[in-house]
Amino acid sequence: MSEERAVDVALLRRFSPFEGMKKENLVALARKVSITQIPANRVLFKEGDKDRRTYWLIAGLIELREGTSTVAMIRAGSPEARNPLAPALPRKVSARAVDPIECLSVDSEMLDMMITWDQTGTYEVAELQAQFAGSGGDDWMTTLLQTQAFHRIPPANIQAIFMRMQRVDCRAGETVIQQGAEGDFFYAIVSGKCLVTRETPMNRGGLKLAELGIGDTFGEEALISEAKRNATVSMLTDGVLMRLNKQDFRDLMNEPLVKWISYAEAKAMIAQGGRWLDVRLPSEHQNLAIEGSLNIPLYFIRLKVSTLDRATKYIVYCDTGRRSSAAAYILVERGFDAYVLRGGLDSAERDVRRGP
């Protein structure tokens, strides 16, 4: 139903709100917009749908229906077609192709983030490209901007983050962070690949936890939890990293992202289908845990994230909040709805299950 083909800036400028965006930001956004083709009499979206995509009609005729009544007929090229098709969620109308149609399509949150960045940034992306010459400036910035983490960070913070990040050139085999060392920086991969390993008493050579590529980030756990590095990250290939120091990371990224809730608020979420997530060690979980909680140790979060349900709200806990806040950050950064239980296990005393 969708066709992978380049969307040029001139086409985007025919539609609202693209016409007012800076060229550099529009070029970056164009790479995230796709063209969707729908045959005649097929439905683009239905009344009540909650899919977070925004559409603009570029060819054909579309009918908007509320229940059984036609509320509008929109022809490509008309003044009405300049605006997004019924963008409110849940959808107030259904959209049916009368003729074969073509639409521009983009993730709604990505669009909102890029528009906000375009309107609030006090400098051009082109200036940052000059600052980070040779590191694919707008590519890595656009990659970071479309991650779920950056959707929740105030635009002014994003500007400061990009200005304060430092470039680090690395060689294949080079160790970036060492297990057991103090946490000092948060990293984003601009080019190349990294390997994450953890040494255990049973595996001194290191247990492979993950491979990371362009747009991936690491190093946040130790900065949030004030603990030692819980894994080693080394370069699989030559590459370029951008890093942010501990204090800037805490002020600009961690504070806006991590959401703390009370035990009462957590219980209400659980009653609505949420899930407790214990990020302590298995031995700690077996000895003392909240009834019905899922146990994934902090150092396994990246490895096990694919087993979690993105439609579920997770209330993350540990003893003090240090490990749970680090885990919640990682989950939110990857698009999950995660919260930290304020007060940890002590605040959930009446629901705690004690082991043998």
C-alpha positions, 0 to 999 in steps of 0.5 A: 500500500505504501511506496518507497520513493523520495519526497522532495522539499518542493512537494512538502512546501505545498502543504501546511505546516511545511511551507514555513519551515527552514530549508535545512530542517525540511530536508531532514524531515523529508527523509522521514516522509513516505508516499502512501497509495490507496486503490479506489474504494479502500479506506485510509483510516477509520473513525475511532482509529488512534494511529499516530500518523499524519496524512496529506492528499497529493492525488485523487479524491477522498471522502470523509464520513462520520458514521453513515454521513458524508461530511466532506469531499476533498480533491488533491490540489484544492485549498482544503487539501493543503491541510492534514486529513482529519488529524485529531485522535481518535479519528473523528471521521473515516477516510475513503478513497473515491479515486485511486489516491496518493498521500504523504504520510509521517509519524505524528510525534516526529512531525511535532518534534521537528516543527517545535525544534524548527520554531524554537531553535535559535540557530540553524542546523547548518551551523551545527553541521559546520561545528561537527564537520565530517560527522554527518551533522544533520543525519545524527541530529535527526536520528536523535530527534526522532527517538522517543526520548527526545520527544519528551525533552523541552526544545531548549534543552535539546538545543543545549544538548547539541551545543554541549556534546563533544565529538570523540573519534574511536578505533576498532577494538578501543574500549569506550567505557570499562565495567567497574569504572566511575560514570562520567559521560553519556554517549550517542553513536554517530557512526560505527558499531559498538559491543556491550559485554558484562564480565561475570564470575562464570564468564570472565571473557564477558557475556555479550549483552548487545550490539549498538549502531548509529543513533543508539546511546549508552552510558546512562545507567551509571550516571543516573544510579551513581553506581560503577559502570555495569558493563564494558562498551568497546568499538566493533568498528572505527566510529564517531561518538558524541558524548555529554558530561554527567552534570549536563546529562542529568540536568538536560536529559534525565530530569525531563525524562524520568517520571516518579510516581507514588505507590497509590498512583502505581496501584491505580496503573496496575489496576488498569493493566500496568505491570510491576518491573523489578530490576534488582538481581534474581536473588533479591527478587526471590527473597523479597518482591512485589507480588506479581512483578516481572524480574529483569535485572538492570544490566539485562534491560537492553538485552531483554527489552524486545520481550516487553510489551510497548502497550503496557505501562511499567512501574519500575522498582528496586530498593532505593530508586537508583537502579529503577530510575536508570532502567526507566530511563532506558525504557522511555528512551526506547519508546516505552511508557515507564515510571519509577516507584518513589520510595522503592520496596519500602513504599509497597510494604503491604504487597510485598511477597517474602521468599523462603 
